[in-house]
Amino acid sequence: MTTIADHDAYIAAAPEPFRPSLKRLRALLAHALPEAEEIVAYNMPGFKIDGSVVASYAAAWKEIQPALLAERHLRACRRNRGRRP
């Protein structure tokens, strides 16, 4: 298995039909979580705040799987709702 270095590399390695949606999901998460650091963990792109992974996404066989992982950071998403990147 190839190790993914960053979000750009992950999206570039994803199947072509998924790339526009992955780019859009990345932009939405980055906008909703402006204080988050982009990371790669377990070969999946994600976002980290205060040492905790709060969101990640992955291209699966036939779908894209977003995951919000830390409830305490969802308030940041709610504050930014309605403002599009």
Protein Blocks (a to p, Z undefined) as FASTA:
>chain_A
ZZdfblmlmmmmpcfklmmmmmmmmmmmmmmmmmbccddeehiacddeehiafbdcdddf
kbccdddfblklmmmmmmmgoiaZZ
